[in-house]
Amino acid sequence: MIVLAVLYIALGFGALTALAAMILRIGTMLGECPDSGPSVRAAAVTIATGFAAIGAGGVVLIGAVLPLLADAPLVGFLAALGFAALCLGLGFTQAVGTLRAVMQDAANKVNVTAAA
């Protein structure tokens, strides 16, 4: 059971790290835009750290259920890992959507200022 718990923690936090790095990378790529670049880069750091904090809490909370499933450790491991992946994926989707909204808002402000 200990091996599965350690494997769960490694895989869960590995996925969390990879997704947070992707958010930062997407923010860097979107930050190359001259109009909305500075606000997108700042938002990417904020969104990535929030995602990492919430995701870490989720991985730990889901992992806390593993001892309750000691009767079927492999099933509990797979269910916990699948649920963690699902939650992290949904959080990633929301984070990227928020980053896109920040980019569009910054671009709209630049367009309104240029038109005035």
DADAMO-V594442 format. One line per field, one symbol per residue. ss: DSSP state (H for helix, E for strand, - for the rest). burial: # if it has 9 or more other ideal C-beta (glycine too) atoms within 8 Angstrom, else .. A space follows every 50 residues. Layout:
ss=???
burial=???
This chain:
ss=-HHHHHHHHHHHHHHHHHHHHHHHHHHHHH------HHHHHHHHHHHHHH HHHHHHHHHHHHH--HHHHHHHHHHHHHHHHHHHHHHHHHHHHHHHHHHH HHHHHHHHHHHHHHH-
burial=...##.###.###.###.##.###.###.##.#..##.###.###.#### ##.###.##..##.##..#...#..##.###.###.###.##..##.##. .##..##..##.....
